[in-house]
Amino acid sequence: MTHFTEHFRLDQEWDRIIKKITITILILINSASISLAQNSFTALVKDKETKEPLIGVNVVVEGTIKGASSDLNGKVTIYNIPNGKQTLAFSYIGYETVEKSYFFPLKENETIFIYLATLPISLGEVTAYSTRINNRIEEVPTRIEVIGLEEIREGSAINPSNITRLLGENSGIQIQKTSAVSGNVSLRIQGLPGKYTQLLQDGFPMYGGFSSGLSLLQIPPLDLQQIEIIKGSSSTLYGGDAVAGIVNLITKTPSDNPEFSVLVNQTHKRGRDISSYYSGKRGEFGFTMLTAFNAQQAKDVSGNRFTDIPKYNRTVISPKLFYDFDENNHIFVGLSSVAENRIGGDMKAINDKADSPDSFFEENKTKRLNGYLKYEHISETGSILILKGNIGSFERNLTTNVNTFKGMQTTAFSELSYLLNTEKHTFVSGINFYYDNFNQKGLAAKQSLLDYNYKTVGVFLQDNCALSKKFSLEPGVRFDYNLKYGSFFLPRLAVKYHFTDNFFTRISSGLGYKIPTPFTDDAERTRYQDVKPLSGLEAEKSTGANWDLNFKILIMDELFLSVNQSFFLTNIDNPVIANPRSLMNQTVSYQNATGVIQSKGLNTIFSVALDELILRVDYTYLDAYKTYDDNKPLELAPQNRLSTVLVYEDDEEGWKVGIEAFYFGDQYLENGSKTPNYWRFDVMAQKSFDHFTVALNVDNIMDVRQTKYENIIHSPLSNPVFNELYAPLDGIVGNIVLKYDLFK
């Protein structure tokens, strides 16, 4: 101003200056009124210690309902911020809330970084991927249970071979063995048979069908970031097979901080595992690699000459390549390869099959190959376009001393989805295609084939609607058309309401369906000796509802309490079942039952954390029955199930010790008889030394085994009939794990 005052001293010039100032003020006022709705804020939110991006951080402009959540790269953008001083709150469960004040419009366009520090008490993973909106768990009306990274690390130290232990500790999930000699398992949610649960990896349907009895056994946990579980009819989200629920395995992605881990495990019953995981990023490129080798020697624990632990060796290789074209365009391609030989049966046959032609054995040789691709485009407004797909094959050769069953299942999946963010809504719409083909091999010309070829097209629309800070809705609808079984209309609605900041409730309901296939628990139990072709069957349909109440509070600095109470109901109409009379002769003939399978009950989860001590109690009451069979209880579905975990963790000294107790109540068998109830106890201790971690575990310390209660094998021993399995067969198992983390 000094320069101007020196050159404009005349009075008439002051008039001109005043006019100019007036015009300038008017222009500024007009510009401010326009920019009032145009200010935006963009930041990158990261972990204060690791500097890794935090996904799903909730950011709110205080005093308004304006807000957003950080994306896969930790980036968050909020639009339409008023001028003047505004305070933004960054919150993320398990992290301290950070408040930052800014004057809008911002003067500079440089990148803003926000760093959040973890709380002394870890409250678990909070980002949900399975509903496609990548939002915080507590902001999603759908109830999603998450097994977080810390639990996965602990589970990897207990059972690095597969994920059965991780899933089986959830009281709403049951890992049921379907083969007494080969160890094949089935995943049951809320008591319903395994064929009704959909198993996904990063949203890709890579498992199930012909491989369902072996899938869980062939997935090592070392590359997992978290596991998401949605219980109840969920076909609206991912199509068929999700009648009982969804289990979605979320794998790690590379960051600027590299990761390299090597894990070695040895059990006292001659099982060993060697696995490694690498993750790194350089510039635009990222890469991850999982490798695993698992082996087990055959063990006859009960002394009945038959294997209670099968012999197997397995190799897993899974590389992934990531590329960032820029901050808004990303792509990754991946490959997963699994090869396994597994054999169980008479110990003589396993040790020397050539000299024991009449001795029973069951051998599975399997090969799995999956390739997948995902492209993601993030617009400047925060909308996300995703194109993804995968193609896979699963080849299995099941051989016994009396029969052979060979086949290959080929699947392909593709999906195009679009996420649109508005002030109160997050819309996700898309279209997908699923191809499922099975070819049976090695049959004589007169024998019937179990071949099928299914093609399904689906379209879906979903909305996450925040009507207020307390009330949100998540309506959705899907329409699927299968070329053989016709169309399926699948509406769904989930509601969430916050009574207070610490107390909220969720209610959801939806429909589901299941297209018949010959791959069931009954077929696994009979070793596919005589499975009749599918004929005249209708698709199964389901209706489900869930209601839960959630309360959590930080009572004092080091005392945290959390309670979740849920209720559930699922009805499956005209279920496809094996004819009970045919099963007695090792024959599986399918039919639609006239009636329903109903599963209802409640689940109570109570957890309390006091400084370094954490107690978790998880109880499930289940009432599952079959109306088509005189309302008899559903077989192998414990009415009462309880799991308790007590863990002490000292981060400074690197110690973690714990004890787990699991109670399995009475179960009913197909003939209506009741099984004994039992407890199982596990103990573990873990110590970290810089880059090394050593873990000692003892599972089933009371040596509970079904073979202690009864003889499970019946004549003829050359082609035996086995009892239904409701309790462990392997007994007490101890193991030691050594893990090395290069970049820890």
C-alpha positions in Angstrom: 0.0 0.0 0.0 2.9 2.4 0.6 3.7 2.3 -3.2 0.2 3.3 -4.0 -0.1 6.1 -1.5 3.1 7.7 -2.8 1.6 8.0 -6.3 -2.0 8.9 -5.6 -2.1 11.9 -3.2 -4.7 13.9 -5.0 -8.2 14.0 -3.5 -9.8 13.0 -6.8 -7.7 9.9 -6.8 -9.1 8.9 -3.4 -12.5 8.7 -4.9 -11.2 6.3 -7.6 -9.5 4.2 -4.9 -12.7 4.0 -2.8 -14.7 2.9 -5.9 -12.1 0.3 -6.7 -12.1 -1.0 -3.1 -15.8 -1.2 -3.1 -15.9 -3.1 -6.3 -13.2 -5.5 -5.0 -15.1 -6.1 -1.8 -18.2 -6.9 -3.8 -16.3 -9.3 -6.0 -14.8 -11.0 -3.0 -18.2 -11.4 -1.3 -19.6 -12.8 -4.5 -16.6 -15.2 -4.9 -17.0 -16.3 -1.3 -20.7 -17.1 -1.7 -19.8 -19.2 -4.7 -16.9 -20.9 -3.1 -18.9 -21.7 0.0 -20.0 -24.9 -1.6 -16.8 -25.6 -3.4 -14.1 -26.0 -0.8 -12.6 -29.4 -0.6 -10.1 -31.1 1.7 -7.8 -34.0 0.8 -5.4 -35.8 3.1 -3.5 -39.1 3.4 -4.1 -40.9 6.7 -1.4 -43.2 8.0 -0.3 -45.3 11.0 2.0 -43.1 13.1 4.4 -46.0 13.8 4.5 -48.0 10.6 3.6 -45.2 8.2 1.2 -47.6 6.4 -2.1 -46.2 4.9 -5.1 -46.7 7.1 -8.2 -47.9 5.3 -11.7 -46.8 6.5 -10.7 -43.9 8.8 -13.8 -41.9 9.5 -13.3 -38.1 8.9 -16.1 -35.7 9.9 -16.3 -31.9 9.8 -17.5 -31.1 13.3 -20.8 -29.4 13.6 -22.0 -30.8 10.2 -22.9 -34.2 8.7 -20.2 -33.8 6.1 -17.7 -36.6 6.1 -15.9 -39.4 4.3 -13.8 -42.5 4.8 -10.2 -43.1 3.6 -9.8 -45.5 0.6 -7.4 -48.3 0.0 -4.5 -45.9 -0.2 -5.4 -44.0 3.0 -6.7 -41.1 0.9 -9.8 -39.2 2.0 -11.6 -36.3 0.3 -14.4 -34.2 1.7 -16.3 -31.7 -0.5 -18.6 -28.7 0.1 -16.8 -27.4 3.2 -17.9 -24.0 4.3 -15.5 -21.1 4.5 -13.8 -20.1 7.7 -12.2 -22.1 10.5 -13.4 -25.7 10.5 -12.3 -28.6 12.7 -12.0 -32.1 11.3 -12.1 -35.2 13.5 -10.2 -38.3 12.3 -11.4 -41.4 14.2 -10.5 -45.1 13.8 -11.2 -47.9 16.3 -8.0 -49.0 18.0 -6.4 -45.5 17.3 -6.5 -42.2 19.1 -8.9 -39.7 17.7 -7.1 -36.7 16.1 -8.7 -33.2 15.6 -7.2 -30.7 13.2 -8.4 -27.2 12.5 -8.0 -25.5 9.1 -9.0 -22.1 7.6 -10.9 -22.5 4.4 -10.3 -21.9 1.6 -6.9 -23.5 2.1 -4.0 -21.3 0.8 -1.8 -24.1 -0.5 -2.4 -27.3 -2.4 0.4 -29.4 -0.9 -0.5 -32.9 0.3 -1.7 -33.1 3.9 -0.6 -36.1 6.0 -2.5 -37.2 9.1 -0.8 -39.7 11.5 -2.9 -41.7 14.0 -1.3 -43.5 17.0 -2.7 -46.8 18.3 -4.5 -47.0 21.6 -3.0 -49.0 24.4 -5.8 -51.5 24.0 -6.3 -52.9 20.5 -10.0 -53.2 19.6 -9.5 -55.1 16.4 -9.8 -54.6 12.7 -12.6 -52.2 11.6 -12.7 -52.1 7.8 -15.3 -54.2 6.0 -14.6 -55.2 2.4 -17.3 -57.9 1.9 -20.1 -55.3 1.3 -17.9 -53.6 -1.3 -18.0 -50.1 0.3 -14.7 -50.5 2.3 -16.2 -48.7 5.3 -15.7 -49.1 9.1 -17.3 -52.1 10.6 -19.5 -50.1 12.9 -20.7 -47.9 10.1 -22.1 -50.9 8.1 -25.6 -52.0 9.0 -24.8 -55.5 8.1 -23.3 -57.5 10.9 -19.7 -58.5 9.9 -17.5 -60.5 12.3 -13.8 -59.9 11.7 -10.8 -62.1 12.6 -8.1 -59.4 12.7 -4.4 -59.4 11.9 -3.4 -60.1 15.5 -5.6 -63.1 15.7 -4.3 -64.3 12.4 -0.7 -64.0 13.6 -1.6 -65.9 16.7 -3.4 -68.6 14.6 -0.5 -68.9 12.3 1.7 -69.7 15.2 -0.7 -72.4 16.4 -1.6 -74.0 13.1 0.4 -72.6 10.1 -0.8 -75.4 7.8 -4.4 -74.1 7.2 -7.2 -71.9 8.5 -9.4 -74.5 10.2 -8.2 -73.5 13.7 -8.8 -69.8 13.0 -12.4 -70.3 11.9 -13.2 -73.1 14.3 -12.7 -70.9 17.4 -15.8 -68.9 16.4 -18.7 -70.4 18.2 -21.1 -69.8 15.3 -18.8 -71.9 13.1 -18.2 -75.6 13.2 -15.4 -77.4 11.4 -16.8 -80.9 10.9 -14.7 -83.8 9.7 -16.4 -85.7 6.8 -13.7 -88.4 6.4 -12.5 -90.5 9.3 -9.3 -91.5 7.6 -8.4 -88.6 5.2 -9.3 -85.7 7.5 -11.6 -83.9 5.0 -13.6 -81.2 6.7 -16.8 -79.2 6.1 -17.4 -75.6 7.2 -20.8 -75.2 8.9 -22.3 -71.8 9.9 -25.1 -71.8 12.5 -25.4 -75.6 12.2 -26.2 -75.7 8.5 -24.4 -78.2 6.3 -21.2 -77.0 4.6 -22.6 -76.8 1.1 -24.6 -73.7 2.2 -21.5 -71.6 3.1 -19.7 -69.5 0.4 -15.9 -69.3 0.8 -14.3 -66.3 -1.0 -10.8 -64.8 -1.3 -10.8 -61.0 -1.8 -14.3 -61.3 -3.1 -13.4 -64.0 -5.7 -15.3 -67.4 -5.5 -12.3 -69.6 -5.8 -13.4 -72.5 -3.6 -16.3 -74.9 -3.1 -17.9 -77.5 -5.2 -15.7 -80.6 -5.8 -13.0 -79.1 -3.7 -15.2 -78.2 -0.7 -14.0 -81.1 1.5 -10.4 -80.0 1.1 -10.5 -76.3 0.5 -10.0 -75.2 4.2 -7.1 -77.6 4.5 -5.2 -76.1 1.6 -5.2 -72.4 2.6 -2.2 -71.3 4.7 -2.9 -68.1 6.8 0.5 -66.4 6.5 -0.6 -63.9 3.8 -4.0 -63.0 5.3 -4.8 -59.5 6.5 -8.2 -60.4 8.0 -11.1 -62.8 7.7 -14.7 -61.5 7.4 -17.7 -63.6 8.3 -21.3 -62.7 7.5 -23.8 -65.2 9.0 -27.2 -65.8 7.5 -28.7 -65.6 4.0 -26.3 -63.5 1.9 -26.9 -64.4 -1.7 -27.8 -60.7 -2.5 -24.2 -59.9 -1.9 -22.4 -62.6 -4.0 -25.1 -64.8 -5.6 -25.7 -68.5 -4.9 -24.2 -70.7 -2.3 -24.3 -68.1 0.4 -27.4 -69.6 2.1 -25.8 -70.0 5.6 -23.3 -67.1 5.1 -20.1 -65.9 3.7 -16.4 -66.3 4.7 -14.2 -63.8 2.9 -10.4 -64.1 3.2 -8.8 -60.7 2.7 -5.1 -61.0 1.7 -2.3 -58.5 2.4 -1.3 -55.8 -0.2 2.2 -54.4 -0.6 3.2 -51.0 1.0 6.3 -48.9 1.2 7.4 -50.9 4.2 8.6 -54.3 3.0 7.7 -57.5 4.8 9.5 -60.9 4.7 8.6 -63.7 7.0 9.7 -67.3 7.2 7.8 -69.8 9.5 8.8 -73.3 10.5 6.6 -75.6 12.5 7.0 -79.1 13.9 4.4 -81.2 15.8 5.1 -84.1 18.1 3.0 -86.3 15.8 5.3 -85.9 12.9 3.7 -83.0 11.1 5.9 -80.2 9.7 5.3 -76.9 7.9 7.6 -74.5 6.1 6.1 -71.3 4.7 7.2 -67.8 3.7 5.7 -64.5 2.7 7.2 -61.5 1.0 5.6 -58.1 0.3 7.3 -55.1 -1.1 6.7 -52.0 -3.2 9.1 -50.0 -5.3 7.8 -47.0 -7.2 4.6 -48.0 -9.1 5.2 -51.7 -8.7 4.3 -53.9 -5.8 4.8 -57.6 -5.3 3.7 -60.3 -2.9 4.7 -64.0 -2.8 3.3 -66.8 -0.6 5.0 -70.2 -0.5 4.2 -73.1 1.7 5.2 -76.7 2.1 3.2 -78.9 4.5 3.8 -82.6 5.3 2.4 -85.1 7.8 3.1 -88.7 8.5 0.2 -91.2 9.0 -0.7 -91.8 12.7 -2.9 -94.4 14.3 -3.7 -92.6 17.5 -6.5 -95.0 18.7 -4.8 -98.2 18.0 -7.5 -99.6 15.7 -5.1 -100.0 12.7 -6.7 -97.1 10.8 -5.3 -93.6 10.4 -6.6 -90.9 12.7 -4.2 -88.5 11.2 -3.7 -89.0 7.4 -0.4 -88.8 5.5 -0.1 -85.9 3.2 2.3 -83.5 1.5 1.2 -80.2 -0.1 2.9 -77.3 -1.9 1.3 -73.8 -2.2 2.7 -71.0 -4.4 0.8 -67.7 -4.8 2.5 -64.7 -6.4 0.8 -61.3 -7.0 1.9 -58.3 -9.0 0.5 -54.8 -8.3 0.9 -51.7 -10.5 -0.2 -48.1 -9.9 -0.6 -46.2 -13.1 -1.2 -43.1 -11.0 -2.9 -42.3 -7.7 -6.3 -43.0 -9.2 -5.7 -46.1 -11.3 -4.5 -49.5 -9.9 -4.3 -53.0 -11.1 -3.1 -56.4 -9.8 -2.8 -59.9 -11.2 -2.3 -63.0 -9.2 -1.8 -66.7 -9.5 -2.5 -69.4 -6.9 -1.2 -73.0 -7.3 -1.8 -75.9 -4.9 -0.8 -79.5 -5.3 -1.5 -82.1 -2.7 -1.3 -85.9 -2.2 -3.3 -87.2 0.8 -3.9 -90.8 1.9 -5.5 -92.5 4.9 -6.9 -95.8 5.8 -5.5 -99.1 7.0 -1.9 -98.5 8.1 -0.8 -101.6 6.2 -2.2 -100.3 3.0 -0.5 -96.9 3.4 2.9 -98.4 4.2 2.8 -101.0 1.5 -0.2 -100.9 -0.8 1.2 -103.4 -3.2 1.2 -106.2 -0.6 -2.2 -105.3 0.9 -4.7 -105.3 -2.0 -7.7 -106.0 0.2 -6.8 -103.4 2.9 -8.8 -100.2 2.8 -7.2 -96.9 1.8 -8.5 -93.6 0.6 -6.2 -91.4 -1.5 -6.8 -87.9 -2.8 -4.5 -86.4 -5.4 -5.5 -82.8 -6.1 -4.3 -79.9 -8.2 -5.7 -76.4 -8.0 -4.8 -73.5 -10.3 -6.4 -70.0 -10.1 -5.6 -66.8 -11.9 -7.2 -63.5 -11.0 -7.1 -59.9 -12.1 -8.5 -56.6 -10.6 -8.5 -53.1 -12.1 -9.6 -50.1 -10.0 -10.2 -46.5 -11.1 -10.8 -43.8 -8.5 -12.3 -40.6 -9.8 -11.6 -37.2 -8.4 -15.0 -37.2 -6.7 -14.2 -40.4 -4.9 -16.3 -42.8 -7.1 -14.7 -46.2 -7.8 -15.0 -48.3 -10.9 -13.8 -51.9 -10.4 -13.3 -54.6 -13.1 -12.2 -58.0 -11.8 -12.3 -61.6 -12.7 -10.8 -65.0 -12.1 -10.6 -68.4 -13.8 -9.7 -71.6 -12.0 -9.5 -75.4 -12.3 -9.6 -78.1 -9.6 -8.6 -81.6 -10.5 -9.1 -84.4 -8.0 -8.4 -88.1 -8.2 -10.0 -90.0 -5.4 -8.9 -93.6 -5.2 -9.8 -96.4 -2.8 -9.2 -100.1 -2.9 -12.7 -100.6 -4.2 -13.5 -97.6 -6.3 -12.1 -94.6 -8.2 -13.6 -91.2 -8.7 -11.9 -88.6 -11.0 -13.0 -85.3 -12.2 -12.2 -81.6 -13.0 -14.1 -78.6 -12.0 -13.6 -75.4 -14.0 -14.9 -72.1 -12.8 -14.8 -68.5 -14.1 -16.0 -65.3 -12.6 -16.1 -61.7 -13.8 -17.6 -58.6 -12.3 -18.0 -54.9 -13.2 -19.0 -52.7 -10.3 -19.3 -49.0 -9.7 -19.3 -47.2 -6.3 -20.8 -43.7 -6.2 -20.4 -41.5 -3.1 -22.8 -38.7 -2.3 -23.3 -36.7 0.8 -25.6 -39.3 2.5 -25.4 -42.3 0.2 -22.9 -44.8 -1.0 -24.3 -46.7 -4.0 -22.7 -49.9 -5.4 -24.1 -51.3 -8.6 -22.7 -54.0 -10.9 -23.1 -57.0 -13.1 -21.3 -60.3 -12.9 -21.1 -63.7 -14.6 -20.3 -67.0 -13.1 -19.4 -70.2 -15.0 -19.2 -73.6 -13.3 -18.4 -76.8 -15.2 -17.7 -80.3 -14.0 -16.4 -83.2 -16.0 -16.2 -86.7 -14.5 -13.4 -88.8 -15.9 -12.5 -92.5 -16.2 -16.0 -94.0 -16.2 -17.1 -97.0 -18.3 -19.5 -96.2 -21.1 -22.5 -97.6 -19.3 -21.9 -95.7 -16.1 -23.7 -92.5 -15.4 -21.8 -89.2 -15.3 -22.2 -86.5 -12.8 -21.3 -83.8 -15.4 -22.9 -80.4 -15.3 -22.5 -77.0 -16.8 -23.9 -74.0 -15.1 -23.9 -70.4 -16.3 -25.3 -67.6 -14.2 -25.7 -63.8 -14.9 -26.4 -61.4 -12.1 -27.1 -57.7 -11.6 -27.1 -56.0 -8.2 -27.7 -52.6 -6.6 -26.9 -51.7 -3.0 -27.1 -48.4 -1.1 -25.5 -47.5 2.2 -27.6 -44.6 3.4 -26.7 -42.5 6.4 -30.0 -40.8 7.2 -28.5 -39.2 10.3 -25.6 -39.7 12.7 -27.7 -42.3 14.5 -29.7 -44.1 11.8 -28.5 -45.7 8.6 -29.9 -48.2 6.1 -28.4 -50.7 3.7 -31.0 -51.8 1.2 -29.9 -54.1 -1.7 -31.4 -56.1 -4.5 -30.0 -58.8 -6.9 -31.4 -60.5 -9.9 -29.7 -63.7 -11.0 -30.5 -65.8 -14.0 -29.2 -69.4 -14.3 -29.6 -71.0 -17.7 -30.9 -74.2 -16.2 -32.7 -73.3 -13.0 -34.2 -70.0 -14.0 -34.3 -66.6 -12.3 -33.9 -65.6 -8.6 -35.0 -62.2 -7.2 -33.1 -61.4 -4.0 -34.0 -58.3 -2.0 -32.2 -57.5 1.2 -32.4 -54.8 3.9 -30.1 -54.0 6.8 -30.7 -51.3 9.4 -28.5 -49.8 12.1 -29.4 -47.4 14.9 -27.2 -45.8 17.5 -29.0 -45.3 20.9 -25.8 -43.7 22.2 -22.2 -43.5 21.1 -21.6 -46.8 23.0 -24.8 -48.7 22.3 -26.3 -49.6 18.9 -28.4 -52.2 17.2 -28.5 -53.8 13.7 -31.3 -55.8 12.0 -30.9 -57.4 8.6 -32.9 -59.8 6.5 -32.4 -61.3 3.0 -33.0 -64.2 0.7 -30.7 -66.9 -0.6 -30.6 -69.8 -3.1 -28.4 -72.8 -3.8 -28.2 -74.6 -7.2 -27.9 -78.4 -6.8 -24.5 -80.1 -7.3 -23.5 -83.6 -6.4 -20.8 -82.4 -3.9 -22.1 -82.7 -0.4 -20.9 -84.0 3.0 -22.8 -87.3 2.3 -20.9 -87.8 -0.9 -17.6 -87.2 0.9 -18.5 -89.6 3.6 -19.3 -92.4 1.1 -16.1 -91.6 -0.9 -18.2 -91.1 -4.1 -18.7 -94.8 -4.4 -22.2 -94.6 -5.9 -23.5 -91.0 -6.3 -26.5 -90.9 -8.6 -26.8 -88.2 -11.3 -28.9 -85.1 -10.5 -32.3 -85.4 -11.9 -35.6 -83.6 -11.4 -34.3 -81.3 -8.7 -35.2 -77.8 -7.9 -33.0 -75.1 -6.6 -33.0 -74.6 -2.8 -34.2 -71.2 -1.5 -33.7 -69.6 1.9 -35.0 -66.8 4.0 -32.9 -65.4 6.9 -32.9 -62.6 9.5 -30.4 -61.4 12.1 -30.7 -58.9 15.0 -27.9 -57.9 17.2 -27.3 -55.4 20.1 -23.8 -54.0 20.7 -22.4 -52.2 23.7 -18.9 -51.1 24.4 -17.3 -48.7 26.8 -13.8 -47.7 28.0 -14.6 -47.8 31.7 -11.2 -46.4 32.7 -7.8 -45.9 31.2 -7.0 -49.6 31.1 -10.4 -51.3 31.3 -12.4 -51.9 28.2 -15.8 -53.8 28.0 -17.6 -55.1 24.9 -20.9 -57.1 24.7 -22.6 -58.3 21.5 -25.9 -60.1 21.7 -27.4 -61.5 18.5 -30.4 -63.6 17.4 -30.7 -65.4 14.1 -33.2 -67.4 12.0 -32.7 -69.2 8.7 -35.2 -71.3 6.8 -34.2 -73.5 3.8 -37.2 -74.5 1.7 -37.3 -77.9 -0.1 -33.6 -78.7 0.7 -31.8 -81.2 -1.5 -30.9 -84.2 0.7 -29.6 -87.7 0.2 -32.2 -90.4 0.5 -31.6 -91.9 4.0 -32.2 -95.5 2.9 -29.7 -95.2 0.1 -27.0 -93.9 2.4 -27.2 -97.2 4.4 -25.8 -98.9 1.3 -23.1 -96.3 0.6 -25.3 -94.9 -2.2 -26.2 -91.2 -2.5 -29.4 -90.5 -4.3 -30.6 -86.9 -4.1 -34.1 -85.6 -3.7 -35.9 -82.4 -2.7 -37.3 -82.8 0.8 -40.9 -81.7 1.3 -40.4 -79.3 4.1 -37.7 -77.0 5.5 -34.5 -77.0 7.5 -34.8 -74.3 10.2 -31.8 -73.0 12.1 -32.5 -70.4 14.9 -30.8 -69.4 18.0 -28.7 -66.7 19.8 -25.1 -65.8 20.1 -23.5 -63.9 23.0 -20.0 -62.5 22.9 -18.5 -60.9 26.0 -15.0 -59.5 26.1 -13.1 -57.5 28.7 -9.6 -56.1 28.5 -7.7 -55.0 31.6 -4.3 -53.6 30.8 -2.5 -56.6 29.3 -5.1 -59.2 30.2 -7.9 -60.1 27.8 -10.9 -62.4 28.4 -13.4 -63.4 25.7 -16.4 -65.5 26.1 -18.5 -66.7 23.1 -21.7 -68.7 23.6 -24.1 -70.0 21.0 -27.5 -71.6 21.5 -28.7 -73.4 18.4 -32.1 -75.0 17.7 -31.9 -76.6 14.2 -34.4 -79.2 13.0 -36.0 -80.8 9.9 -39.7 -80.3 9.4 -39.7 -82.9 6.6 -38.4 -85.6 9.1 -40.9 -85.3 12.0 -39.2 -82.2 13.3 -36.1 -84.2 14.3 -33.0 -82.2 15.2 -30.5 -81.4 12.5 -27.7 -83.9 12.7 -24.2 -82.8 14.0 -25.4 -79.4 15.2 -24.5 -78.8 18.9 -27.3 -77.2 20.7 -24.9 -75.5 23.1 -21.4 -74.3 22.2 -19.1 -72.2 24.3 -15.6 -70.9 23.7 -13.5 -68.9 26.2 -10.1 -67.4 25.7 -7.9 -65.8 28.3 -4.7 -64.1 27.1 -2.0 -62.2 28.8 0.2 -60.1 26.5 3.2 -58.0 27.5 4.3 -56.0 24.4 7.4 -54.6 26.1 8.8 -58.0 27.0 7.4 -59.7 23.9 5.4 -62.3 25.9 2.0 -63.7 25.1 0.4 -66.7 27.0 -3.1 -68.0 26.8 -5.5 -70.8 27.6 -8.6 -71.7 25.6 -11.6 -73.8 26.5 -14.3 -75.1 24.2 -17.5 -76.8 25.1 -19.5 -78.8 22.6 -23.0 -79.8 23.8 -25.1 -82.7 22.8 -25.4 -83.5 19.1 -27.8 -85.7 17.3 -26.9 -88.2 14.6 -29.0 -89.1 11.5 -30.5 -92.1 13.3 -31.8 -89.8 16.1 -29.3 -90.9 18.8 -27.5 -88.4 21.0 -23.8 -87.9 21.3 -21.8 -87.2 24.5 -20.9 -83.6 25.3 -17.3 -82.7 25.8 -14.7 -80.0 26.7 -11.5 -79.3 24.8 -8.6 -77.3 26.3 -5.7 -75.6 24.5 -2.7 -73.7 25.9 -0.1 -71.6 24.2 3.0 -69.5 25.0 4.8 -67.1 22.6 8.0 -65.0 23.0 9.4 -62.5 20.6 13.2 -61.7 20.3 13.9 -58.9 17.9 13.4 -60.6 14.5 12.4 -64.0 15.9 9.2 -65.3 17.5 9.0 -68.7 19.2 5.6 -70.3 20.0 4.8 -73.4 22.0 1.3 -74.9 21.8 -0.6 -77.9 23.1 -4.0 -78.6 21.7 -6.6 -80.8 23.3 -4.6 -81.3 26.5 -7.3 -83.6 27.9 -6.8 -85.9 24.9 -10.6 -85.9 23.9 -11.2 -88.4 21.1 -14.4 -89.9 19.6 -12.6 -93.3 19.5 -12.6 -93.3 23.3 -16.4 -93.2 23.3 -17.1 -95.7 20.6 -15.8 -97.8 17.7 -16.2 -95.7 14.6 -15.3 -98.4 12.0 -17.7 -101.2 11.0 -17.2 -104.2 8.7 -16.3 -105.1 6.1 -12.9 -103.7 6.9 -12.0 -103.9 3.2 -14.8 -101.4 2.5 -15.7 -100.0 5.9 -18.7 -97.9 7.0 -17.6 -95.1 9.4 -19.7 -93.5 12.1 -20.6 -89.8 11.8 -17.9 -87.7 13.3 -18.7 -85.2 16.1 -15.4 -85.1 18.2 -11.7 -85.0 17.5 -9.8 -88.1 16.3 -6.2 -86.8 16.6 -6.1 -86.3 20.3 -3.5 -84.2 22.1 -1.1 -82.4 19.7 1.9 -80.3 20.7 3.9 -78.2 18.3 6.7 -75.6 18.3 6.9 -72.7 15.8 9.8 -70.5 14.9 9.1 -67.4 12.9 11.6 -65.0 11.4 10.6 -61.4 10.4 13.4 -59.7 8.4 11.9 -56.2 8.6 10.4 -56.3 12.0 
